[in-house]
Amino acid sequence: MRTISAVITACFGLLISPGFAADTILTAILGQQQKTAEVSTEEIRRILADHSATVLDARPYAEFAAGHIPGAVNVSAKAGVPKSQYVSDVAEIERLMHGDKDAPIVLYCNGPFCGKSSRLAEELLAAGYTNVRRYQLGDPVWRALGGVMQLEPEGFNYIQQGDRTARIYDIRSTDAYAAKTIPGAIHLPRDDVEKAKDDGRLPMQDHNTRIVVFGDSPAEARSTAETIAKNAFHNVMFCGDAACKQELISR
């Protein structure tokens, strides 16, 4: 195992190397005393794009539902485990992986100081899994580097009921918006994102405001959410297929 001084030396080299990733130093330092390797934000993006590993969100389902990395999977909680000590259920993971303990798995949770992914990694290793890595930077760094999150129906309900500062954006056509929308939703076609920074539709006074985007499909919603995130908004999410649609239908 490399020493901290070796890591610092290596990271100094990265700073002057072409292709340096913003989160590489933090990933290297945080991984020093762990039994499982870490992946960077760039690597997990590639993994999600080519489906080369199963990405598991190690948090309780309620947290997963309120915003998870698109493409990640959540498994059920262990009964009686305090939320502060929670890890996903290894037995459920075994069912998900069809018993293949050599299958590649990447875990994440609530950022560099979250212990859930580390604890789950330890349990998986003890259960015989051989290809476990962690995206220890987790969802805060994912969002800080322009990533958007996906909502599940329970998470959307939680935001509607409990977050009075959140902004919900309807990206559908003008006619569809006029016919029926979710109460309080703001009309924001994708081509209007730049204009919305100046006309008050986007929360320029607080770029950490929770922003929820929905449209005719999750793909359209995600695309617009990513456009908003690229305009320096750091808490952007989109509705999965059922999350906002059920709310819209019920109105």
MOBEL-V720148 format. One line per field, one symbol per residue. phi: phi as a letter, one per 20 degrees, with the letter a starting at -180 (. if undefined). psi: psi as a letter, one per 20 degrees, with the letter a starting at -180 (. if undefined). burial: 1 if it has 24 or more other C-alpha atoms within 12 Angstrom, else 0. A space follows every 10 residues. Layout:
phi: ???
psi: ???
burial: ???
//
This chain:
phi: .fefffffff fffffdefnf efdfffffff efddedfdde fgfffffffd lebeedeeeg fgfgfeqcfg nfcdcffefn eggfdfcfef ffffffelme edffccdbbe ngdeefffff gfffffeofd cdcceffmff fgffenfddd edgfffffff eddfefdddd effgfffffa bfgnfdfbfg fegffffden feeffbfegf dddcbfbgff ffffgfffff emddcdbcef gegeffffff e
psi: pqrhhhgggg hhhhhjqqjp qhjggggggh jgkqiqqqqr ggghggghhj kiqpopojrq hhgghjorpp iqqqrqqppj pqhhjqqroh hhhgghjkjn iippppqrcl ahjpighggh gghgghijqi mprqmhhahg hgghkjqrqp qrghhggggh hiniiqpppo jrrgggghgp rppiqppnqh ijgghihhji hqmhinijpp pppqbhqhgg ggghghgghi kkpjmprqpr highghhghi .
burial: 0000000000 0000000000 0011111111 1001111111 1111101000 0011111111 1111111111 1111111000 0000011111 0010000000 0011111111 1101111111 1111000010 1111111111 1111111111 1111111011 0000011111 1100001000 1100111111 0010000000 1110001111 1111110101 1111111110 1111111111 1111100100 0
//
